[in-house]
Amino acid sequence: MAHHHKEKEMAVITVSVCNDFHASPDDQINFTNPTTQDCTVTQVGSTWPFTDASGFVVPAAGKTTYMKPANQLPNATYLYNVSCCPSESQKSVTVP
């Protein structure tokens, strides 16, 4: 089969919901949950970087979401709150 090159291959990033990470637009994010409780992820800044609406839940089994497309997601660091993490600090995703 012929392989067609796109401008950018979508990455699949697996990361703890309690960790900061880097991602590019359209990337698939597989959040893992290091706790035994549901984690709620909520918006902090003016721009929300994920395709799931703010307030989505990451259960103990984990959750898949996606980064928004490039036309909605300028290069920046986006902050968000996660309800269940041992450290109460905000988390961030940096694009690119």
N, C-alpha and C positions, 0 to 999 in steps of 0.2 A: 504494500500500500504506500502511496506517495504521502510524504509528510509535509504538510503545509505550514510554513513558518508564519506565526502571528508576530505582531510587534513585541508582545510580551507574553510569556507563558504565565498563566495563573499559578501562583504558588499555593500549597496547602501548608498552613502553619499550625502546629499543635503547641499550645502554650497553656500554662496554668492561668486560671482566671485571676490569680493573685499576683501575677508577674507583669511587669512592663514588657512591651515588645515592639518590634518594628514590622510593618507590613506595607504592601503596595495596594493601590486601588484594585478592586475585584478579587483580591486574594480570599481564599477560603480559610476561615479561622475555626479550628477545632479547640474550643475551650475545654480544658480538663478542670476538675474541681477537687482540690486537695482536702476538702473538708467533707463531713458526712451530711451537711445541711445544704439546702437550696441557697444559691447565691443570686442576688438580684443586682443586675448591672444597670446603672442609671447615669444619665447625662450630667456633665458638669459645665462644659463650655458652651459656646454658641453653636458649634458644629458637632453633630453626632456622626461618628465615622462608620457605624455599622448599618447593615441593611435591616436588621431586626429593630423594631422600635425601642426607644429607651424604656427601661423597666423589664427587660427580658430576664428570664430565670435560667441559670445554669444549674441543673440538678447534679447530684453526686455522680451520675453516669456521664456527665459532660453534655456539651451542646455545640452544634455547628452553626456559625453565622458567616456572613461575608462582609468584606469591606465595600463601601460604596464605590461607584465608578469614578474615574479620574475627573470627570467634569463636575463632580459634586464634592471632590476631596482634594483641595490644594495641599501641597507639601507643608506639613506642620506637625506639631505634637498635640494630640487630642487627649484630654483628661476625662476620666470617668470614675465613678464610685462603684465599689464592689462590697456588698453588704456583709460577706461572711469571712473575710480574710483576717488573719491574726493581727496584721498591722492595719491600722485604721486609715493609712494614707491613701490618697487617690492613686489610681493606676493610670498609665498612659500608653498610647500607641503612637509611634512616630512614623510618618509617611514622608517618603523614604528617609 
